[in-house]
Amino acid sequence: MKNRKSIFTFLLLIIGVVIIVNILSDRFFIRLDFTADQRYTLSRATKDILSSLEYPVTVTAYISEELPPQFAQLRRDFREELVEYSNNSGGKVVYEFINPNEDEKTEQQAMQAGIQPVLINVREKDQVKQQKAYMGAVLQYEDKKEVIAFIQPGAAMEYSLSTSIKKMSVTNKLKIGVAQGNGEPSLNGMVQAIQALSVLYDVEPVDLNETSAAMGKFKVVMIVGPKDTLSQQAFQNLDQYLASGGNLYIALNRVDGNFQTSMGSEVGTGLERWLETKGIRINPDFIIDQRCGSVMVQQQQGMMSFQTQMNFPYLPMVTLFANHPAVKGLTSVVLPFASSIEYTGTNPEITFTALATTSEKAGTERPPLYFNINRNWQQTDFPLSKVTVACLLDGKISGDKESKIIVVSDADFPVNGEGNERREIPQDNLNLLVNGVEWLADESGLIDLRTKEISSRPLDQLEAGTRTLLKYLNFLLPVILILIFGIIRWQYRNNLKIKRMNENYF
């Protein structure tokens, strides 16, 4: 009877503890993040944005239910992320989850809000079928609205959420200046880059020949591909701008490749000499690389004429990037007719960082030269390794204030062109410019989130022996722990029994 009463009391105690824990966990959300990439920890940038909110932000998540495990995890992760946002904003981030697959009216509501369905594969009864799923969210702040049309499963969600909130809540955008008047592409000629930067910044043209005070309002000044010689006044203005703490993003051509004439020549605007006074020398050479882009070539075979794609080493494909926020996350950028960069500075108060380099099989050639598309390239043509094509100067470059300059030795990579010559540029080409400019302008630290990586450690990349060990360890470890606990408990009870049988036991 006593044992039954004790068991009943023990069960009631467990039930009571579980109820209290559930109530507390509902009121107080705590999550420990042991991931290597800290994917479940909000950054200081996000916390600063949330603490500055004046009005509530409403997040309506349109995410389907009853999805396969890899997609169902998305719903849980997004909810937990929003709980963190709500807690860190003092309750100013409120959210609700809606299942658009519930009925036709709700589905129409999701699509009208800007969330489009995607088709995913679902396995049912040994058959694979496609299911329509929604994975997006709508954010509202006063009368402003931002749409995250698709939340990528397994991707970091913080950048999308924080950027959308900042875009709606910011009142005074920082200004980005784009140099015009010296033969540079127009703002319309770099439409992708301008649109991407305009999300968080006011992008305006700037004449380098104006007074330095006119440049002072810009957090960053971009100089992309000038073709005319810059005036002495322009260089004085640039020096004064750096002395006041300004930042520059410079993409400069030192050589020009003409496909019509198949000739390569040197280019000079005076900007290269000004950069050399800062310690950056862009050599007047063509980089060649075994890892390169390709061109379409017209070939004739008998009466037949056809086009074929051929590798063109003068279009280096850059895949080696520094572990730096300005280039982190980039995978492949094509830099047409890039040149080599050397650092010649000796100022200990200035730091030089190579942001991007060629592959281990590269070389350089001096103009003038003729592009022989049928050239039989040899290994000896590529004697150089990891030639710098993009760099950063950081420190007291001109005066006593800290400033920064990012330099890329090609000016064509972010240019769309105009009219009939307009083209879509690859995403990483766009990111090389936008990430760099945003890093130079960023005061909040959001750029670190833009390329925040989610580390994946699939078992199929491990050795067979390691995979087998982990598999059996995952299966056997719980059983072994239970057996160890059982043996310890049995030994304890056995010792207690022997002790009670002792005649001296009271």
C-alpha positions in Angstrom: 0.0 0.0 0.0 2.8 2.3 0.9 4.6 1.5 -2.3 1.5 2.3 -4.3 1.0 5.6 -2.5 4.7 6.5 -3.2 4.4 5.6 -6.9 1.2 7.7 -7.2 2.9 10.7 -5.5 6.0 10.3 -7.7 3.8 10.3 -10.8 1.9 13.3 -9.7 5.2 15.1 -9.0 6.5 14.3 -12.5 3.3 15.5 -14.2 3.4 18.7 -12.1 7.0 19.3 -13.1 6.3 18.7 -16.8 3.3 21.1 -16.7 5.4 23.8 -15.0 8.3 23.4 -17.4 5.9 23.7 -20.4 4.4 26.9 -18.9 7.8 28.4 -18.3 9.1 27.4 -21.7 6.1 29.1 -23.3 6.8 32.3 -21.5 10.6 32.2 -21.5 12.3 31.0 -24.7 15.9 29.9 -24.2 18.0 28.2 -26.9 21.6 27.1 -26.7 23.5 27.3 -29.9 26.4 24.8 -30.2 26.6 24.9 -34.1 29.9 25.9 -35.6 28.4 28.6 -37.7 26.2 30.0 -34.9 23.2 29.7 -37.2 20.7 30.0 -34.3 22.3 33.1 -32.7 21.1 36.5 -33.6 23.9 38.9 -34.5 24.7 42.2 -32.9 23.5 43.9 -36.1 20.1 42.3 -35.9 19.8 43.2 -32.2 20.6 46.8 -32.9 18.0 47.0 -35.7 15.3 45.4 -33.4 16.2 47.7 -30.5 15.7 50.8 -32.7 12.2 49.9 -33.9 9.6 52.5 -33.1 6.5 50.6 -34.2 5.6 46.9 -34.3 6.6 44.7 -37.2 4.0 42.0 -38.3 5.4 38.9 -39.9 2.8 36.7 -41.7 4.5 33.4 -42.6 2.8 31.5 -45.4 4.3 28.0 -44.9 2.6 24.8 -45.8 2.1 22.1 -43.3 2.5 18.3 -43.6 5.6 18.6 -45.7 8.5 16.1 -45.9 11.0 16.2 -43.0 13.5 18.5 -44.7 10.8 21.1 -45.4 9.0 20.6 -42.1 12.2 21.6 -40.4 12.0 24.9 -42.2 8.7 25.7 -40.5 10.1 24.9 -37.0 13.4 26.9 -37.6 11.5 29.9 -38.9 9.2 29.9 -35.9 12.1 29.7 -33.5 13.8 32.5 -35.4 10.8 34.7 -35.0 10.6 33.9 -31.3 14.1 35.2 -31.0 13.2 38.3 -32.9 10.2 38.9 -30.8 12.1 38.5 -27.5 14.9 40.8 -28.6 12.6 43.5 -29.8 10.6 43.6 -26.6 7.6 42.1 -28.3 7.6 44.5 -31.3 8.0 41.7 -33.7 4.6 39.8 -33.8 4.0 36.9 -36.1 1.4 34.4 -37.3 1.6 31.2 -39.4 -0.9 30.4 -42.1 -1.2 27.2 -44.0 -2.1 28.2 -47.6 -2.9 24.6 -48.5 -5.8 24.7 -46.0 -8.4 26.0 -48.5 -8.6 27.9 -51.7 -9.3 31.3 -50.1 -6.2 31.1 -48.0 -4.2 30.1 -51.0 -5.4 33.0 -53.0 -4.5 35.3 -50.1 -0.9 34.0 -50.1 -0.5 34.5 -53.8 -2.0 38.0 -53.7 0.5 38.8 -51.0 3.3 37.9 -53.3 4.1 34.3 -52.2 4.2 31.9 -55.1 4.0 28.1 -54.7 6.8 25.7 -55.5 6.6 22.1 -56.5 8.4 19.6 -54.2 8.7 15.8 -54.5 6.8 13.8 -51.9 7.1 10.0 -51.5 3.9 8.2 -50.7 3.4 4.4 -50.7 6.7 3.9 -52.7 5.6 6.5 -55.2 7.0 9.9 -55.8 4.5 12.7 -56.6 4.7 16.4 -56.7 3.1 18.6 -54.1 2.4 22.3 -54.2 4.0 24.1 -51.2 4.3 27.6 -49.9 7.4 28.8 -48.1 7.4 32.6 -47.8 6.6 35.5 -45.5 5.2 39.0 -45.6 6.5 41.7 -43.3 4.6 44.9 -42.5 5.8 48.1 -40.7 3.3 50.9 -40.6 2.2 51.3 -44.2 5.3 49.6 -45.7 5.4 46.0 -46.8 8.3 43.6 -47.7 7.9 40.1 -49.2 10.2 37.2 -48.7 8.9 35.2 -51.6 10.8 32.0 -50.9 12.7 30.9 -47.8 15.4 28.5 -48.9 15.4 25.3 -46.8 18.7 25.0 -44.9 19.7 28.6 -45.6 20.4 31.3 -43.1 17.2 33.3 -42.6 18.5 36.2 -40.5 19.8 38.3 -43.4 16.5 38.3 -45.3 14.5 39.1 -42.1 16.9 41.8 -40.8 17.3 43.4 -44.2 13.6 43.6 -44.8 13.0 45.1 -41.4 15.8 47.6 -41.8 14.6 48.6 -45.3 11.1 49.4 -43.9 12.2 51.1 -40.7 15.1 53.2 -41.8 14.3 56.8 -42.2 17.6 58.3 -43.4 19.4 56.1 -45.9 23.2 56.4 -46.4 24.3 57.8 -49.7 26.4 56.0 -52.3 28.0 58.1 -55.0 28.7 56.7 -58.5 31.4 58.7 -60.5 30.2 60.1 -63.8 31.7 62.4 -66.4 34.9 60.6 -67.3 33.6 58.0 -69.7 32.2 55.7 -67.0 29.1 53.5 -67.6 25.9 55.4 -66.8 23.8 54.3 -63.8 21.4 52.8 -66.4 24.3 50.8 -67.8 24.8 49.2 -64.3 21.1 48.7 -63.6 21.5 45.4 -61.7 24.1 46.8 -59.3 22.2 50.1 -58.8 18.9 48.2 -58.1 20.6 46.0 -55.6 22.3 48.9 -53.7 19.1 51.0 -53.8 17.5 48.5 -51.3 19.4 50.1 -48.4 21.1 53.1 -49.8 20.4 56.3 -51.9 22.5 55.9 -55.0 23.4 59.2 -56.8 25.8 60.3 -59.6 28.8 62.4 -58.5 31.2 64.4 -60.5 34.8 64.0 -59.3 35.7 67.4 -60.6 33.3 69.2 -58.2 34.4 70.4 -54.8 35.4 67.9 -52.3 32.5 69.1 -50.1 30.1 67.7 -52.8 31.7 64.2 -52.2 31.5 64.5 -48.4 27.8 63.5 -48.2 28.6 60.0 -49.6 29.6 57.1 -47.4 31.2 55.4 -50.4 32.1 56.6 -53.9 32.2 54.1 -56.7 34.6 54.6 -59.7 33.8 52.0 -62.3 35.6 52.0 -65.7 36.6 55.6 -66.5 37.9 56.0 -70.0 38.9 59.6 -70.0 41.9 61.1 -68.2 40.9 62.4 -64.8 41.8 66.0 -63.9 44.2 67.1 -61.2 41.3 68.6 -59.4 39.6 65.2 -59.3 42.7 63.6 -57.6 42.8 66.4 -55.0 39.2 65.8 -54.3 39.8 62.1 -53.9 42.6 62.8 -51.4 40.5 65.1 -49.4 37.6 62.7 -49.4 39.9 59.9 -48.0 41.4 62.3 -45.5 37.8 62.9 -44.2 37.2 59.2 -43.7 35.5 58.4 -47.0 35.7 55.0 -48.7 36.3 54.2 -52.4 35.4 51.2 -54.6 37.5 51.3 -57.8 37.1 49.0 -60.7 39.7 50.0 -63.3 40.7 48.7 -66.7 44.5 48.9 -67.4 44.1 47.0 -70.7 41.5 46.7 -73.4 40.6 43.7 -75.4 38.9 44.3 -78.7 37.0 41.3 -80.1 36.4 43.0 -83.5 40.1 43.5 -84.2 41.4 40.6 -82.0 43.9 43.1 -80.5 44.8 44.0 -76.9 46.1 47.4 -75.9 47.1 49.4 -72.8 44.7 51.9 -71.2 45.6 54.8 -69.0 43.5 57.5 -67.2 45.9 58.8 -64.6 43.9 56.9 -61.9 46.4 54.1 -62.0 49.2 56.5 -61.1 47.2 58.0 -58.3 46.6 54.5 -56.9 50.3 53.7 -57.1 51.0 56.7 -54.7 48.8 54.8 -52.2 50.7 51.5 -52.7 48.6 49.7 -55.3 50.1 49.0 -58.7 47.8 47.7 -61.4 50.2 46.4 -64.0 49.3 47.1 -67.7 49.1 43.4 -68.6 46.6 40.7 -69.5 46.1 37.9 -67.0 45.7 34.5 -68.6 44.4 31.5 -66.6 43.7 27.9 -67.2 40.5 28.3 -65.3 38.7 30.6 -67.7 35.5 31.6 -69.5 34.7 30.7 -73.0 33.8 32.5 -76.3 31.8 31.4 -79.3 33.9 30.9 -82.4 32.6 30.7 -86.0 34.2 27.7 -87.8 34.0 26.5 -91.3 34.1 22.8 -92.3 33.6 22.3 -96.0 30.3 23.9 -97.1 29.1 23.9 -93.5 29.5 26.9 -91.1 28.9 26.4 -87.4 29.7 28.0 -84.0 31.6 26.3 -81.3 32.5 27.2 -77.7 36.2 27.5 -76.9 38.1 28.3 -73.7 39.6 31.8 -73.7 42.3 32.2 -71.0 42.1 36.0 -71.3 38.8 35.7 -69.4 40.0 34.4 -66.0 37.4 32.7 -63.9 38.2 33.6 -60.3 37.2 31.1 -57.6 39.8 31.9 -54.9 38.5 34.5 -52.4 39.8 35.7 -49.1 38.0 34.9 -45.8 36.7 38.5 -45.7 33.1 39.8 -45.5 33.5 41.8 -48.8 34.0 38.6 -50.8 32.9 35.8 -48.5 30.4 33.4 -50.1 31.4 34.1 -53.7 32.1 31.1 -55.8 32.9 32.1 -59.3 33.5 35.5 -61.0 34.6 36.1 -64.6 36.8 39.1 -65.0 37.3 39.9 -68.7 40.8 41.2 -69.5 41.9 41.6 -65.9 45.4 42.8 -64.9 47.7 41.8 -62.1 47.9 43.8 -58.9 50.9 44.4 -56.7 51.3 46.1 -53.3 54.2 48.5 -53.2 53.3 50.4 -50.0 55.5 50.6 -46.9 53.2 52.5 -44.5 52.8 50.4 -41.3 49.5 52.1 -40.6 47.9 50.7 -43.8 46.8 47.0 -44.2 46.8 45.4 -47.6 44.5 42.4 -48.2 44.3 40.3 -51.4 40.6 39.7 -51.8 40.6 37.6 -54.9 43.3 35.7 -56.9 43.6 33.6 -60.0 44.0 29.9 -59.9 47.4 28.1 -59.4 47.9 28.0 -63.2 48.0 31.5 -64.4 50.3 34.0 -66.3 50.5 37.5 -67.7 51.1 38.9 -71.2 52.0 42.5 -72.1 50.2 44.5 -74.8 50.1 45.1 -77.6 49.2 41.6 -78.5 47.0 39.6 -80.9 44.4 37.2 -79.7 44.9 33.9 -81.5 41.7 31.9 -80.8 43.3 28.8 -82.2 46.4 29.0 -80.1 47.6 25.7 -78.7 48.1 26.6 -75.0 50.9 24.8 -73.1 51.4 24.3 -69.4 54.5 26.6 -69.6 52.2 29.4 -70.6 50.9 29.5 -67.0 53.9 29.8 -64.7 52.2 32.0 -62.0 50.0 31.1 -59.1 47.3 33.0 -57.3 47.8 36.4 -58.9 45.9 39.2 -57.1 43.0 40.7 -59.1 41.1 42.4 -56.3 42.4 43.9 -53.1 41.7 46.1 -50.1 43.6 49.0 -48.5 42.6 49.8 -44.9 44.1 52.4 -42.6 45.3 56.0 -42.7 45.6 56.2 -46.5 45.4 59.9 -46.8 45.5 61.9 -43.6 44.9 60.9 -40.0 41.5 59.4 -40.4 40.8 55.7 -41.2 39.6 55.0 -44.7 39.3 52.1 -47.1 39.8 51.4 -50.8 38.7 48.3 -52.6 40.3 47.9 -56.1 39.4 45.4 -58.8 41.6 45.2 -61.9 38.7 44.9 -64.3 35.8 47.3 -64.8 33.6 45.3 -67.1 32.4 42.6 -64.7 29.4 44.6 -63.2 28.3 46.4 -66.4 25.0 45.4 -68.1 25.4 47.8 -71.0 22.7 49.8 -72.7 20.2 49.4 -75.5 20.7 46.4 -77.7 24.0 45.6 -76.0 22.4 45.1 -72.5 23.0 41.8 -71.0 22.3 40.0 -67.7 25.4 39.7 -65.6 26.0 36.5 -63.4 25.0 36.7 -59.8 28.5 36.4 -58.4 29.7 39.2 -60.7 27.0 41.3 -59.2 27.8 40.3 -55.7 31.5 41.1 -56.1 30.5 44.7 -56.5 27.5 44.9 -54.2 29.1 43.0 -51.3 32.2 45.2 -51.5 30.3 48.5 -51.6 27.9 47.3 -48.8 30.9 46.3 -46.6 32.5 49.7 -47.1 29.2 51.5 -46.3 28.0 49.1 -43.6 27.7 50.5 -40.1 25.3 47.9 -38.8 27.2 44.7 -39.6 24.4 43.3 -41.9 27.0 42.4 -44.6 28.3 39.6 -42.3 24.8 38.1 -42.5 24.5 38.4 -46.3 27.0 35.6 -46.7 26.5 33.8 -43.5 27.1 30.1 -44.3 25.2 27.1 -43.1 27.8 24.4 -42.7 26.7 21.0 -44.1 28.5 17.9 -43.0 27.0 15.0 -45.0 28.0 11.5 -44.0 28.7 10.6 -47.6 31.8 12.8 -47.5 33.3 10.8 -44.7 35.4 7.7 -45.1 33.6 4.3 -45.1 35.1 3.3 -41.7 34.1 6.5 -40.1 30.6 6.3 -41.5 30.2 2.7 -40.1 31.5 3.7 -36.7 29.1 6.7 -36.5 26.2 4.6 -37.6 26.7 1.8 -35.0 27.6 4.3 -32.3 24.3 6.2 -33.0 22.4 2.9 -32.6 24.3 1.3 -29.8 25.2 4.2 -27.5 21.7 4.7 -26.0 21.5 0.9 -25.4 24.9 0.9 -23.7 24.0 3.8 -21.5 20.8 2.1 -20.4 22.8 -1.1 -19.6 25.4 0.8 -17.6 22.6 2.6 -15.7 20.9 -0.8 -15.1 24.1 -2.4 -13.8 24.9 0.5 -11.5 21.4 0.4 -10.1 21.4 -3.4 -9.7 24.8 -3.2 -7.9 23.4 -0.4 -5.6 20.3 -2.4 -4.7 22.3 -5.6 -4.2 24.7 -3.8 -1.8 21.7 -2.3 0.0 20.2 -5.8 0.3 23.4 -7.3 1.7 23.7 -4.4 4.1 20.1 -4.9 5.4 20.8 -8.6 5.9 23.7 -7.7 8.2 22.8 -8.5 11.8 24.2 -5.1 12.9 21.9 -3.2 10.6 19.2 -1.1 12.3 
